[in-house]
């Protein structure tokens, strides 16, 4: 019989409910849930580090206006825990229809120690091992997953080292793989000084791929150049469009991955791609170049509308790109090859950096939310669900 370390554990949950005048309310709270007993092919992981990724923030906050956030303490028996509430504008509620009334667990990925295991040989082999896990609901003390979902961390690695093994590394590798599969030879990335952006630079340098980085601040440009980035363009610079066009002439990049989503940047990239191609064009065409130019939007740092002027001919595409559908498309064998590379280069190419580590209760403090909710470069945090718990 499997012995559990505890009969219950805390889990961070996000709930959206209707409120007055067709608006809604977000409620973030800690819930006590039964510790699951692993089945034969499962293991129970004591989660010790889980990153707060932008995709996690999207589920955590939903469409709430966090400027309206308030906090109070919820009493339950002899325990007390923080609760956050925030208002959701009526105009944003249609996008929340699919989750109304559902208390949802949060956290795409994490890492921790296997503290109980099912009877199968694969599960038993993981007992006591430090593993990284992808599977949702990671802002919880104990997470039960299939043994084959675990990635054993290399000797000397910590839970913090392995916490971001999946989302950022597989997204960065997926971008490069998409570039190759679609016949491009170089790429462009926005919000490029992020943890993901730094990983992408290291991958491209290691693999001999030209990468054009777009940032928003001079200090972000300096950071990327300090790790060896060759092409860095500041979107706030007065010479941005010319700088970007020159970088595209030099690299021949015709595919871009945009983390901002809203605003004019995606259109500016396509415009600069067309301008770069036309600098070596032998003849004029009113339909523009015949070279396909592609921008994939994979994030929403700017929640406003995507705006663009069609100044880049007729051979172009703009669409969405997400890591999970991409992995499903390439299949299990190709995905496993990407995961193996992450494990092999965990402390080099795929090293992550964090501004701090929060307990579950600390993650529900307004000052903490203001920091990690900003989603700015250098403000990425880890949650340790077992921090401060004996």
N, C-alpha and C positions, 0 to 999 in steps of 0.2 A: 504493500500500500504506500502511495506517495505521501510524504510528510511535507506539509506546507509551512513556510516560515511565519505566516500570519493568516488568520481566517478572513480578514478584510484589509482593504487598502484604499487610499484616497485617489481620486481621479478628477482632473479639471474638465468641466463641461461647459458647453455654450448652448444657450437656449434663446430662440426668438419667439416672441408672442405678440399677438395684435394688441394695440392700445387705442386710445381715443382718436377720433377724426381720421381713421384709416391709416394711422401711423403704426409703429411697432416699438417693442422694447427688447433690448438685448439683456440677458442675464448670464453672467459668468459666475460660477460657483464651484466649490469642491464637494464632491459626493463620496460617501463611503460605499464601496461596492465589495461583494464577496470575492475573495481571491480564487481564481479559477483553478480547477484541478486538471493538469495536463493529460490529454488522451495519449494513447500509445506512441503516436508519432509527433507529439508536441513537447515543448519545454516551457518552463516558467522562468521569465527573466525579471530580475530585480533591476528596474531601470535606474541608472545612475547619471545619465546625461542625455538630453534631447534638445536639439536646436530649435530656436524659434525662427523658422523660415518665412519668407513673404507668403508662401502658399498656406502656411499654418495660420498666419495673421488673418488671411482672407476668411478662413473658417471660424476662427476665434471671434473676430469682431463682426463678421457679416457686413451689412451695409450701415452699421450704426455710426452715428456722429459721435466720435469719442471725446469731442470737446464738451459733450453733455454728461460725460461719465460721472457717476457718484458711487460712493462706497458705503457699506454698512456691515455690521458683524451679525452673522447668523448663529443663533444659539441652538444647539442640538444635544440634549442630555447634559453631559459634563464638558462637552467640547464647544469651541467657538471657532468659526472660520469666516474669512472675508467674502463678501459678495459684491460684485460690480454690476451696476445697471447703466444703460445708456439708451438714448432715444434713436429710433430709426425713422427718417423722414418718410412721409406717405409716398413720395415719388419713387422711393427705393424699394418699397414693399413688394411689388410684383416679382422682383428678383429673389425674394426670400420665400416665395410661396411654397417651394418644395421642401422647406425645412421647418415650417411653422409648427410649434408645439413639440418639436423633437429635441430632447436633451442630447447633444452630440459630443462625443469624446474628441479630443484634439491631439495633434502631434503626429506628423507623418513618419518620423524615424527616430531612432535612439540607440543607446548602447547600455549594456549592463551585464551582470553576472547571472548565469543559469543556476538557479537555486533549487529547482525540482525538475524531474524529467519523467516522461512516459516510459513504457516498458520496451520500446523498440531499441535495437542496437544503435541506430543513428541518434536517437534522443539521449540515451544513456551516455554516449560518447561525448556529449556536450556538457554534462554535469560539472559545474565548477568553472567552466570556461567563460572568458570575457568575450561577448559577441555583439555585433551590430545587427540591428533589425529594422526592416521596412515593413510597415503594415498598418499604420494608423493607430490612434488611441495611445500614443506614447507618453502623454503627460499624465502618467499613472504610476503608482508604486510598483505594481506587478503586472506584467503583460505576458499572456500565454500565446505562443505562436507555433507554427509547424517547424520542425527541426530543420527542414530544408530551406526555410526563410532566413536562417541565421548565417552570418558571415563571421567566422572565428577571427578575432583580431590577432595580429602578429605579436610575437614575444616583445615585451617592453612597452606595448601600447597601453594607453589608459582609456577609460570610457569616454572622456572628453575628446581624445584623438579619434575615436571611432564613431562618435555621435552623428557626424555628418558624412557618413560613408556613402550614402545613396543619392539623395536629392540633388545636391550640387555637383558631385563628381559625375553621376550618370547623365545629368543635364548637359554638362560641359562636353563629355564624351559623345553624347547623342548629337550635339550640334556639329561636331567634327564629322561624325559618321553620316549625318544628313548631307553635309556639304559634299562628301565623297560620293554618296549614292546618287545625288542629283547632278553630278557632273561639274561642280564648281571646284576651284583650286585654291581659293582664299576666302576669308570671311570677315565680317564686321560685327562687333558686339557693342551694345550700349550699356550704360551703368557699369562700366568695365572695371572699376576699381573694387568692386564687391569681392567677397570670398570666392564666389563662382567665377568672376572675371579674372581673378588672379590665377585660379586653377586653369582656366582656359588658356591664359598666356603660357603657363608652364607646359601644358599639353602641346600647344602649337610650336613652342620653341623646341621641345623634345622631338616632335614629329616633322619638323622642317616646314611648317605651314605659315604663310603670311597672315597676320591678324591685324586688323585696324580697330583700335580701341577708341570709343567715344566716352568722354567723362564730362563732368559739369563744373569741376573746380581745379585750379592750378595744383593744389596739393595732391589731388587724386592722380593727376598726370605725373607728378613727381614720384608718387608711390609706384606706379606701374613702370616708369623708366628705371627705377631703382632695382626692379627685379628682372630687367632686361627687355622690356617692351620697346619695340622700334617705332611703331606708328601709333601715336596718341594724339587725339584731337579734342580740344575743349569746346563743347557746344555753346558756351557762353562767350567765347572769343569773337571779336569783330571780324576776324578772318576765318571763321569756322568753315564756311562752305568751300572756300578756296583750299584751306588746309586738308579738308576731307577729300576733295577732288584730287588733289596731288597725291594723297595716300592711296587712293583707288587707282590712279594711273600707275603708281609704283608697284602695287600688289596684284592688280587685276581682280580684286574681290567683287563678286556679283551676287553674294548671298549675305544677308544680315539677320541677326537675332536681336530683337528690341525688347528690353525689359520695361520700358516706360509705358508703352501702349498708347496713351493719350498724347495730345499735342501734335506738333508738326514734324517731329524728328523722323518718323518712318518715311514720310514723303520727301524730306530733305535728303535722306540717304539714297532713295531711288533717283532723285534729281541729280545728285552728285555722281552716282554710278553711270547714268546716261551721259553726263558731261565728260566723264573720264573716258568712256568708250568712244565718244565722238572726236576726241582730240587726235585719235589715230585713224579716223574714218576716211576712206578713199573717195566716197561720194555722198551726196546729201539725199536723205529720204524724208519726205514729210510725215512718214509713219514712225520715224525714229529708228534706232538701231535694231538689228534682228537678234541681238544677244539678250537672252532672258535674264532679267534682274528680279531677285526675290527678297522680300522682307518677311520674316516670321515674327509675330508678336507673341512673346511667351510670358509676359508679366504685365502688371498694371500699376506701376509706381505713380504714374499720372492717370488719375481716374476720369479725366475729362475726355471729350470726343477725340477721335483720331482724325486729324485734319491734313489734307494734302491737295496740292495743285497738280494736275496731270501734265507735268512738263518733262515727262520721261518716256515719251513714245508710247507704243502699244504692246511691247513685249515685256511684260512685268507681272508680278504677282505679289499680293499681300494677304496674309492669312495667319491663322493661329498655329502654335506648336506647343505641345506639352510632352513631358518626358514619359509618363506612363503609357499613353497611346503609342508613342514611338517604340518603346520596348516591346509592347505587344506585337507591333508590326514586324519587328526584326526577328522575333522568336526567342525561345529559351536558350538555345546554344549560343547565339550571338550576345544575348544579354549576360550570360554567365562569363563569357570572355571579357566583357567590359568590367564586371564585378571583380574578376581575378586581377585585372590591371589595377583597380582601386586598392585592393588589399596589398599588392606588391609595392605600390608607391604611396602608401597611406601617410607617411611622415615627410614626404618630399612634394611630389606633384599635387597631392590632394590634402595637404595640411590646411586646417582651418584655424581661424583666429577669432576670439570672442572678447567682448567688452566685459563680461562678467557671468556669474552663475547665480541663478535664483532658485529658491525653494518654490513649491507650489503656492504657498501663501504669499510669498514675495512677488510672484508673477501677477497677483491680484491686488497689488498696491498701485495707486494712481501715478506715483512718481516713476515706478518701474515701467508701467504701460506707456508713459510719455517718452521713455527712452527707446524701448524696443519697438514701439508702435510707429516711431518716426521712419523706420525702414531705411535709415541713412547709412552710408558706408561707415564702418567702425562702430556701429551700434547693435551688432548681432549678439544675442545672449543665448545661454544654455539654461534649460530648466533641469534641476536635479530633484526628481520627485521624492527622493529619500533624504534630502538634505535636512538636517536638524531633527530627524526621526530616529530614535534608537532602534 
